Amino acid sequence: MPAKRPVALTLTVLVAAFGLTACGGGNRWCEHDATDRKVSDRYCENDTPGYEWESGGKSKKKTKKSRH
């Protein structure tokens, strides 16, 4: 039975690692700044000028409430 403990520990660590990456980075994509067009993640991963990470948590449009 002692041989099962390292396997269980390894599986627990893997599940935790995948869970953390799914929550942290799964909701972002790479965009070209000038056109706001989604492009391959490799542009942002390579720090290519003119490309940046965008996320779904931010809203680009702001609405104003009318005062009547």
C-alpha positions as CSV (number, residue, x, y, z in Angstrom):
1,M,0.0,0.0,0.0
2,P,2.8,2.5,0.6
3,A,3.4,2.6,-3.2
4,K,-0.1,4.1,-3.8
5,R,0.6,7.2,-1.8
6,P,3.1,8.8,-4.2
7,V,0.7,8.1,-7.1
8,A,-2.2,9.7,-5.2
9,L,-0.1,12.7,-4.3
10,T,1.0,13.2,-7.9
11,L,-2.5,13.0,-9.2
12,T,-3.7,15.5,-6.6
13,V,-0.9,17.9,-7.6
14,L,-1.8,17.6,-11.3
15,V,-5.5,18.1,-10.7
16,A,-4.8,21.2,-8.6
17,A,-2.4,22.6,-11.2
18,F,-4.8,22.2,-14.0
19,G,-7.6,23.7,-11.9
20,L,-5.5,26.8,-11.2
21,T,-4.5,27.4,-14.8
22,A,-8.1,26.9,-16.0
23,C,-9.3,29.7,-13.6
24,G,-6.4,32.0,-14.2
25,G,-5.7,32.2,-17.9
26,G,-8.5,30.5,-19.8
27,N,-10.5,33.7,-20.4
28,R,-7.9,35.7,-22.3
29,W,-6.8,36.0,-25.9
30,C,-4.2,37.9,-28.0
31,E,-5.3,40.9,-30.0
32,H,-3.6,43.3,-32.5
33,D,-3.9,46.7,-30.9
34,A,-4.6,48.7,-34.0
35,T,-7.4,46.5,-35.3
36,D,-8.6,44.8,-32.1
37,R,-8.6,41.5,-34.2
38,K,-7.9,38.3,-32.4
39,V,-4.7,36.6,-33.5
40,S,-2.6,33.6,-32.5
41,D,-1.4,33.6,-28.9
42,R,2.2,33.3,-30.1
43,Y,2.3,37.1,-30.8
44,C,1.6,37.9,-27.2
45,E,3.7,35.1,-25.9
46,N,6.7,36.4,-27.9
47,D,6.0,40.0,-26.7
48,T,5.6,41.2,-30.3
49,P,5.1,45.0,-30.4
50,G,1.5,46.0,-31.3
51,Y,-0.1,42.9,-29.7
52,E,-1.5,42.5,-26.2
53,W,-3.5,40.1,-24.1
54,E,-7.2,40.9,-23.7
55,S,-9.6,39.3,-21.3
56,G,-13.3,38.7,-21.2
57,G,-13.6,40.3,-17.7
58,K,-13.3,43.9,-18.9
59,S,-15.9,45.8,-20.8
60,K,-14.7,48.2,-23.5
61,K,-18.0,50.1,-23.8
62,K,-19.2,52.4,-21.1
63,T,-22.8,53.5,-21.0
64,K,-24.0,56.7,-19.4
65,K,-27.3,56.9,-17.6
66,S,-29.4,59.8,-18.8
67,R,-30.6,62.2,-16.1
68,H,-34.2,63.2,-16.4
